[in-house]
């Protein structure tokens, strides 16, 4: 019995080894919008073409050595199995060695490409098994991935925080499975017009609330020149001006977001960064994310607030689904940790230049929402009872917190990257009746495709037919029809034409 069990396992190698090679290679092709059919056809080289041809050549050379009558120990089948294993291990090793980050991202996001659209329960179980197997290779990505900002951080947290239970009634505990949101009731009579607060004293909610109005803290707006002379002077001014801990953290966030400009040239160069220590960026007023995070921590040290720097990866519009190196902050308020990204709240890059655009989208943002765009190296800094794996992070559609703050919910598709034959379809729930624009932006910089939207509450989006290529399908929202539309999310779409 043991002999036959061993023989069955030995024979299974012929199926499993080539299947792994084809799975990895075809997932890479699907992820990069390459010819998946060609990769699958080339899988015939892994078995049987190369192993059988190798054995036939070996046998031919052996027969030519007539003076040697060596006796075969292995059967022809055993030799083919061994050669199949060697060939496929060589291919897999080459792929993993040359492109470990790309391989992991490909199999964790598109490893189930051949099940796309399949709804059968067996397909669901197969999909879950494939993605779970892919998640098991997270160590491969982390072994090859270096955070380019990690060495620029002045002080790292001494220890990770304990998991923070989420209240059962928290609307943001799972942004992808929120309960149905009611539509606003129609007004029966005009609401009284509230008297506006003085411009110099914007009214903001107390406590670590999200979302909060994009209004710079009064202590920052009214900060005298002498209070801006040093980090110590800034911290003392904010500590004296704001007694509420959460509002004081907001003031620090607001000062950093408005005092610094993003160093676009250094970011685009990516080889050499200027000094990112707090004192250096405070003086130069120019920084990348590490400088923003260092300065926020340094000011908080003066005000007596607990703020640490978190490093990891983040992804926004026009970025790969796995993200890129980044640094942000965590602040403890009344015993509870909150996540903050002053860099992303300071503005954005456009045509290689920094454009100031103060926001509060990433101030005290709930962990489940920032977890769509930010993935810390240390899982505990996700501040979730059940942290996401890197594969789960990459599979999430790339929606910014503003998408959820506008009450929107993505119904279909629920993946960061999909492949379509020609037309891309998307469904949104829009209970607040936000004005929407959706565009399919080609990777090759050709003109964007305007997508057609139908419906007000249940919005159906149709983009296409799309020409063969890769597109970023971007969602823009505005509270008014003719106002400024802000990008709130993106999906990557591969069109096969």
C-alpha positions as CSV (number, residue, x, y, z in Angstrom):
1,X,0.0,0.0,0.0
2,X,2.8,2.4,0.9
3,X,4.4,1.6,-2.5
4,X,1.3,2.5,-4.4
5,X,0.7,5.7,-2.3
6,X,4.3,6.7,-3.1
7,X,3.7,6.0,-6.8
8,X,0.5,8.1,-6.8
9,X,2.3,11.0,-5.3
10,X,5.2,10.6,-7.7
11,X,2.7,10.6,-10.6
12,X,1.0,13.7,-9.2
13,X,4.2,15.6,-9.5
14,X,3.7,15.5,-13.3
15,X,0.4,17.4,-12.9
16,X,1.2,19.7,-9.9
17,X,4.6,21.0,-11.0
18,X,3.6,22.2,-14.5
19,X,0.3,23.5,-13.1
20,X,2.2,25.7,-10.6
21,X,4.5,27.1,-13.3
22,X,1.6,27.9,-15.6
23,X,-0.5,29.4,-12.7
24,X,2.3,31.8,-11.7
25,X,3.2,32.8,-15.3
26,X,-0.5,33.2,-16.4
27,X,-1.3,35.2,-13.3
28,X,1.6,37.5,-14.2
29,X,0.2,37.8,-17.7
30,X,-3.3,38.6,-16.4
31,X,-1.9,41.2,-14.0
32,X,0.2,42.9,-16.7
33,X,-2.5,42.5,-19.4
34,X,-0.3,40.1,-21.3
35,X,-1.3,37.2,-23.6
36,X,-2.6,34.7,-21.1
37,X,-3.4,32.2,-23.9
38,X,0.2,32.3,-25.0
39,X,1.5,31.5,-21.5
40,X,-0.9,28.6,-21.2
41,X,0.1,27.3,-24.6
42,X,3.7,27.7,-23.6
43,X,2.9,25.5,-20.5
44,X,3.1,22.5,-22.9
45,X,6.9,23.1,-22.8
46,X,6.9,22.4,-19.1
47,X,5.1,19.1,-19.7
48,X,5.4,17.1,-21.8
49,X,7.6,18.7,-24.5
50,X,10.8,19.6,-22.7
51,X,10.9,16.6,-20.2
52,X,10.1,14.1,-22.9
53,X,12.5,15.7,-25.4
54,X,15.2,15.7,-22.7
55,X,14.7,12.0,-22.0
56,X,14.7,11.1,-25.7
57,X,17.9,13.0,-26.2
58,X,19.5,11.3,-23.2
59,X,18.5,7.9,-24.5
60,X,19.9,8.6,-27.9
61,X,23.2,9.7,-26.5
62,X,23.3,6.6,-24.3
63,X,22.8,4.3,-27.2
64,X,25.6,5.9,-29.1
65,X,27.9,5.0,-26.3
66,X,27.9,1.4,-27.4
67,X,31.0,0.5,-25.4
68,X,29.1,1.2,-22.2
69,X,26.3,-1.1,-21.2
70,X,25.2,0.7,-18.0
71,X,22.0,-0.7,-16.5
72,X,19.0,1.6,-16.1
73,X,17.9,2.0,-12.4
74,X,14.9,4.2,-13.2
75,X,12.1,3.4,-15.6
76,X,11.3,5.8,-18.5
77,X,8.3,7.1,-16.6
78,X,10.4,7.8,-13.4
79,X,12.9,9.7,-15.5
80,X,10.2,11.8,-17.1
81,X,8.8,12.6,-13.7
82,X,12.2,13.7,-12.4
83,X,12.9,15.8,-15.4
84,X,9.5,17.4,-15.2
85,X,10.2,18.3,-11.6
86,X,13.6,19.8,-12.5
87,X,12.4,21.8,-15.4
88,X,9.4,23.3,-13.5
89,X,11.4,24.0,-10.4
90,X,13.9,25.9,-12.6
91,X,11.2,28.0,-14.2
92,X,9.5,28.7,-10.8
93,X,12.8,29.6,-9.2
94,X,13.7,31.9,-12.1
95,X,10.3,33.7,-11.8
96,X,10.5,34.0,-8.0
97,X,14.1,35.1,-8.0
98,X,13.8,37.7,-10.7
99,X,10.4,39.3,-9.9
100,X,9.4,38.2,-6.3
101,X,7.2,41.3,-5.6
102,X,5.5,41.2,-9.0
103,X,4.9,37.4,-8.7
104,X,3.3,37.8,-5.3
105,X,1.1,40.7,-6.3
106,X,0.0,38.9,-9.5
107,X,-1.1,35.6,-7.9
108,X,-2.7,37.4,-4.9
109,X,-4.8,39.7,-7.1
110,X,-5.2,37.7,-10.3
111,X,-4.4,34.1,-9.3
112,X,-8.1,33.3,-9.9
113,X,-8.3,34.9,-13.3
114,X,-9.7,31.8,-15.0
115,X,-12.6,31.8,-12.5
116,X,-13.5,35.5,-13.2
117,X,-17.3,35.7,-13.5
118,X,-17.9,32.1,-12.2
119,X,-20.6,32.0,-9.5
120,X,-20.9,28.3,-8.8
121,X,-20.2,27.3,-5.1
122,X,-17.3,25.1,-6.3
123,X,-15.8,28.1,-8.1
124,X,-16.1,30.1,-4.9
125,X,-14.3,27.4,-2.9
126,X,-11.6,27.1,-5.6
127,X,-11.1,30.9,-5.6
128,X,-10.8,31.0,-1.9
129,X,-8.2,28.2,-1.9
130,X,-6.1,29.8,-4.6
131,X,-6.1,33.2,-2.9
132,X,-5.3,31.7,0.5
133,X,-2.4,29.9,-1.1
134,X,-1.2,33.1,-2.6
135,X,-1.4,34.9,0.7
136,X,0.9,32.3,2.1
137,X,3.7,33.7,0.0
138,X,3.5,37.2,1.6
139,X,6.9,36.5,3.2
140,X,8.3,36.4,-0.4
141,X,7.2,40.0,-1.0
142,X,8.4,41.2,2.3
143,X,11.8,39.6,1.9
144,X,12.3,41.4,-1.3
145,X,10.6,44.7,-0.5
146,X,12.5,47.6,1.1
147,X,10.8,50.8,2.3
148,X,12.8,53.6,0.9
149,X,11.7,56.0,3.7
150,X,12.3,53.7,6.7
151,X,15.9,54.9,7.1
152,X,14.7,58.6,7.0
153,X,12.5,58.2,10.1
154,X,14.0,59.7,13.2
155,X,12.1,57.7,15.8
156,X,10.1,54.5,15.4
157,X,7.5,53.2,17.9
158,X,9.0,51.2,20.7
159,X,6.1,48.8,20.7
160,X,3.0,48.0,18.7
161,X,-0.4,48.8,20.0
162,X,-2.9,46.2,21.3
163,X,-5.9,45.5,19.0
164,X,-8.7,48.0,19.4
165,X,-12.2,46.5,19.4
166,X,-14.6,48.2,17.1
167,X,-18.0,49.1,18.4
168,X,-20.7,46.9,16.9
169,X,-22.6,50.0,15.7
170,X,-19.6,51.5,13.9
171,X,-20.7,52.2,10.4
172,X,-17.1,52.0,9.2
173,X,-16.1,48.6,10.6
174,X,-16.3,47.0,7.1
175,X,-16.6,49.5,4.2
176,X,-17.4,46.8,1.7
177,X,-20.3,45.3,3.6
178,X,-22.1,48.3,5.1
179,X,-25.8,48.0,5.7
180,X,-28.1,49.8,3.3
181,X,-28.0,53.6,3.8
182,X,-31.3,55.4,3.8
183,X,-31.9,58.1,1.2
184,X,-32.4,61.6,2.6
185,X,-36.1,62.3,3.2
186,X,-37.5,65.1,0.9
187,X,-37.8,68.4,2.7
188,X,-41.5,69.5,3.4
189,X,-40.6,73.1,4.1
190,X,-37.5,75.2,3.7
191,X,-35.0,74.7,6.5
192,X,-34.0,77.8,8.4
193,X,-30.7,79.3,7.2
194,X,-28.1,79.0,10.0
195,X,-26.1,82.1,10.8
196,X,-22.5,81.6,9.6
197,X,-19.7,81.5,12.1
198,X,-17.0,84.1,11.9
199,X,-14.4,83.2,9.3
200,X,-11.6,83.5,11.8
201,X,-13.2,81.0,14.1
202,X,-14.2,77.9,12.2
203,X,-16.5,75.6,14.1
204,X,-15.3,72.0,14.3
205,X,-16.5,69.0,16.3
206,X,-14.8,68.2,19.5
207,X,-13.1,64.8,19.9
208,X,-11.4,62.7,17.2
209,X,-14.2,62.9,14.7
210,X,-14.2,61.8,11.1
211,X,-14.9,63.2,8.6
212,X,-14.3,66.8,9.8
213,X,-14.7,70.1,7.9
214,X,-11.6,71.1,5.9
215,X,-11.0,74.2,8.0
216,X,-7.6,75.1,9.3
217,X,-7.5,75.3,13.1
218,X,-7.8,78.9,14.4
219,X,-4.5,78.6,16.4
220,X,-2.7,77.9,13.1
221,X,-4.4,80.7,11.2
222,X,-3.6,83.2,14.0
223,X,-0.1,82.0,14.7
224,X,2.2,85.0,15.0
225,X,5.6,85.2,13.3
226,X,7.5,84.6,16.5
227,X,5.6,81.4,17.2
228,X,6.8,80.1,13.8
229,X,10.5,80.6,14.5
230,X,11.1,77.0,15.7
231,X,9.5,73.7,16.4
232,X,9.6,74.4,20.1
233,X,7.8,77.7,19.6
234,X,5.2,76.1,17.4
235,X,4.5,73.4,20.0
236,X,4.3,75.9,22.9
237,X,1.9,78.1,20.9
238,X,-0.4,75.2,20.0
239,X,-0.3,73.8,23.6
240,X,-1.3,77.2,25.0
241,X,-4.0,77.8,22.4
242,X,-5.8,74.5,22.4
243,X,-6.6,72.5,25.6
244,X,-8.6,69.7,23.9
245,X,-6.3,66.8,23.0
246,X,-8.0,65.8,19.7
247,X,-8.3,69.4,18.5
248,X,-4.6,69.9,19.4
249,X,-3.6,67.0,17.3
250,X,-5.7,68.5,14.5
251,X,-3.8,71.8,15.0
252,X,-0.5,69.9,14.6
253,X,-1.8,68.2,11.5
254,X,-3.0,71.5,10.0
255,X,0.3,73.2,10.7
256,X,2.4,70.5,9.1
257,X,0.0,70.2,6.1
258,X,0.1,73.9,5.5
259,X,3.7,74.7,6.5
260,X,5.4,72.2,4.3
261,X,5.3,71.7,0.5
262,X,5.8,68.3,-1.0
263,X,9.3,67.8,-2.5
264,X,8.1,66.5,-5.9
265,X,11.6,66.6,-7.4
266,X,13.1,64.3,-4.8
267,X,10.1,62.0,-5.0
268,X,10.4,61.7,-8.8
269,X,14.2,61.2,-8.5
270,X,13.8,58.5,-5.8
271,X,17.5,58.0,-5.4
272,X,18.7,60.7,-3.1
273,X,16.5,62.5,-0.5
274,X,17.5,65.7,1.4
275,X,17.6,65.5,5.1
276,X,14.2,64.6,6.3
277,X,14.7,65.2,10.0
278,X,12.1,67.5,11.7
279,X,14.5,70.4,12.1
280,X,15.7,70.3,8.5
281,X,12.2,70.1,6.9
282,X,10.9,72.8,9.3
283,X,13.6,75.2,8.0
284,X,13.4,74.3,4.3
285,X,9.6,73.9,4.3
286,X,10.1,71.1,1.8
287,X,9.7,67.4,2.5
288,X,8.6,64.0,1.3
289,X,6.3,61.8,3.5
290,X,9.0,60.9,6.0
291,X,9.7,64.6,6.7
292,X,6.0,65.3,7.2
293,X,5.7,62.4,9.6
294,X,8.9,63.4,11.5
295,X,7.8,67.0,11.9
296,X,4.3,66.0,13.2
297,X,5.9,63.7,15.8
298,X,8.4,66.4,16.8
299,X,5.8,69.1,17.4
300,X,3.6,66.6,19.4
301,X,6.6,65.9,21.6
302,X,6.6,69.6,22.6
303,X,2.8,69.8,23.1
304,X,2.9,66.7,25.3
305,X,0.9,64.5,22.9
306,X,1.8,61.0,21.9
307,X,2.4,60.7,18.2
308,X,4.5,58.1,16.4
309,X,5.6,57.5,12.9
310,X,4.3,54.4,10.9
311,X,6.0,53.1,7.8
312,X,4.6,50.8,5.1
313,X,3.0,51.1,1.7
314,X,0.2,53.3,0.4
315,X,-1.6,53.5,-2.9
316,X,-3.6,56.4,-4.4
317,X,-4.9,57.2,-7.8
318,X,-2.5,56.2,-10.7
319,X,-0.5,53.8,-8.5
320,X,0.0,50.0,-8.6
321,X,-2.5,48.0,-6.6
322,X,0.2,46.9,-4.1
323,X,1.2,50.5,-3.3
324,X,4.6,52.1,-2.8
325,X,6.7,53.0,0.2
326,X,5.2,55.6,2.5
327,X,5.2,57.0,6.0
328,X,2.4,58.5,8.1
329,X,1.5,59.0,11.8
330,X,-0.6,57.5,14.6
331,X,-1.7,59.6,17.6
332,X,-3.1,58.5,20.9
333,X,-6.1,60.5,22.1
334,X,-7.8,59.6,25.4
335,X,-6.2,56.2,25.4
336,X,-7.2,55.3,21.8
337,X,-5.0,55.3,18.7
338,X,-5.9,57.2,15.5
339,X,-4.2,57.2,12.1
340,X,-3.3,60.4,10.3
341,X,-1.6,61.3,7.0
342,X,-0.7,64.9,6.8
343,X,1.2,64.4,3.5
344,X,-1.9,63.3,1.6
345,X,-3.9,66.1,3.3
346,X,-1.5,68.8,2.1
347,X,-2.1,68.5,-1.7
348,X,-1.3,66.4,-4.7
349,X,1.0,66.1,-7.6
350,X,0.0,67.3,-11.1
351,X,2.3,67.0,-14.1
352,X,5.3,66.5,-11.8
353,X,4.6,69.6,-9.6
354,X,3.0,69.9,-6.2
355,X,-0.4,71.6,-5.9
356,X,-1.5,72.7,-2.5
357,X,-4.9,71.4,-1.5
358,X,-5.5,71.3,2.2
359,X,-7.9,68.6,3.3
360,X,-8.9,66.5,6.4
361,X,-9.6,63.3,4.6
362,X,-6.8,61.5,6.4
363,X,-7.3,63.0,9.8
364,X,-8.5,60.5,12.4
365,X,-9.7,58.3,9.5
366,X,-11.2,55.0,10.7
367,X,-8.8,52.0,10.5
368,X,-11.0,50.0,8.1
369,X,-11.1,53.0,5.6
370,X,-7.4,53.9,5.8
371,X,-6.7,50.2,5.4
372,X,-8.0,50.5,1.8
373,X,-5.1,52.8,0.9
374,X,-2.4,52.3,3.6
375,X,-0.7,49.0,4.6
376,X,1.8,49.3,7.5
377,X,4.8,47.0,7.8
378,X,3.7,46.1,11.4
379,X,0.2,44.6,11.2
380,X,-0.7,45.9,14.6
381,X,-0.6,49.5,13.2
382,X,-3.7,48.6,11.1
383,X,-5.5,49.0,14.4
384,X,-7.9,46.2,13.5
385,X,-8.8,43.2,15.6
386,X,-8.2,41.0,12.5
387,X,-5.5,42.6,10.4
388,X,-5.6,42.2,6.6
389,X,-3.0,40.2,4.7
390,X,-1.0,42.0,2.0
391,X,-3.0,40.0,-0.6
392,X,-6.3,41.1,0.9
393,X,-5.1,44.7,0.9
394,X,-4.1,44.5,-2.8
395,X,-7.4,42.9,-3.8
396,X,-9.5,45.8,-2.4
397,X,-10.7,48.3,-4.9
398,X,-8.7,51.5,-4.6
399,X,-11.2,53.8,-3.0
400,X,-10.2,56.8,-0.9
401,X,-11.9,57.7,2.4
402,X,-13.8,60.5,0.6
403,X,-15.6,57.8,-1.4
404,X,-17.0,56.4,1.9
405,X,-17.5,59.9,3.5
406,X,-19.8,60.7,0.5
407,X,-22.0,57.7,1.5
408,X,-21.0,55.8,-1.7
409,X,-20.7,52.0,-1.8
410,X,-19.2,49.9,-4.5
411,X,-21.6,47.0,-5.4
412,X,-19.7,45.5,-8.4
413,X,-16.9,44.7,-9.1
414,X,-15.2,44.2,-5.7
415,X,-11.7,43.8,-7.0
416,X,-8.9,46.2,-7.6
417,X,-8.2,44.9,-11.1
418,X,-10.5,43.1,-13.6
419,X,-10.4,42.1,-17.2
420,X,-13.2,42.7,-19.7
421,X,-13.9,41.8,-23.3
422,X,-14.8,45.3,-24.4
423,X,-17.2,47.1,-22.1
424,X,-16.6,47.7,-18.4
425,X,-19.7,47.8,-16.1
426,X,-19.8,49.0,-12.5
427,X,-22.6,49.4,-10.0
428,X,-22.7,52.0,-7.2
429,X,-25.0,52.7,-4.3
430,X,-25.4,56.5,-4.0
431,X,-27.9,57.2,-1.2
432,X,-26.9,60.9,-0.8
433,X,-27.4,61.6,-4.5
434,X,-23.8,62.8,-5.1
435,X,-23.0,64.1,-8.5
436,X,-20.7,61.7,-10.2
437,X,-18.3,61.6,-13.2
438,X,-16.6,58.4,-14.2
439,X,-13.8,58.2,-16.8
440,X,-11.7,55.4,-18.2
441,X,-8.2,56.8,-18.6
442,X,-5.9,54.8,-20.9
443,X,-2.4,53.9,-19.7
444,X,-0.9,55.2,-23.0
445,X,-2.1,58.8,-22.4
446,X,-4.6,58.7,-25.2
447,X,-7.9,60.6,-24.6
448,X,-10.1,59.4,-21.7
449,X,-13.3,57.6,-22.3
450,X,-16.4,59.2,-20.7
451,X,-18.5,56.6,-19.0
452,X,-22.3,56.6,-19.2
453,X,-24.2,56.8,-15.9
454,X,-27.8,55.8,-15.4
455,X,-29.8,56.0,-12.2
456,X,-29.6,58.3,-9.1
457,X,-29.6,56.1,-6.1
458,X,-28.6,52.8,-7.8
459,X,-26.1,54.0,-10.3
460,X,-25.1,51.8,-13.3
461,X,-21.8,52.8,-15.0
462,X,-21.0,51.7,-18.5
463,X,-17.5,52.4,-20.0
464,X,-16.9,51.4,-23.6
465,X,-16.5,49.7,-25.7
466,X,-12.9,50.0,-24.7
467,X,-10.1,49.4,-27.1
468,X,-7.5,46.9,-26.2
469,X,-5.3,48.2,-23.4
470,X,-5.1,49.0,-19.7
471,X,-7.3,51.7,-18.2
472,X,-7.7,53.5,-14.9
473,X,-11.5,53.8,-14.3
474,X,-11.7,56.9,-12.0
475,X,-14.6,58.1,-10.0
476,X,-15.1,61.8,-9.2
477,X,-17.7,63.3,-6.9
478,X,-19.1,66.8,-6.2
479,X,-21.9,67.9,-3.9
480,X,-23.1,70.3,-6.6
481,X,-23.6,69.7,-10.3
482,X,-21.3,72.4,-11.5
483,X,-18.8,72.4,-8.6
484,X,-15.3,71.0,-8.4
485,X,-15.1,67.2,-8.8
486,X,-12.7,65.4,-6.6
487,X,-11.2,62.0,-7.4
488,X,-12.4,59.5,-4.8
489,X,-11.5,56.1,-6.3
490,X,-10.1,54.0,-9.1
491,X,-10.2,50.5,-10.5
492,X,-7.7,49.0,-13.0
493,X,-9.3,47.5,-16.0
494,X,-7.7,45.4,-18.7
495,X,-9.6,45.5,-21.9
496,X,-9.0,42.7,-24.4
497,X,-10.6,44.7,-27.2
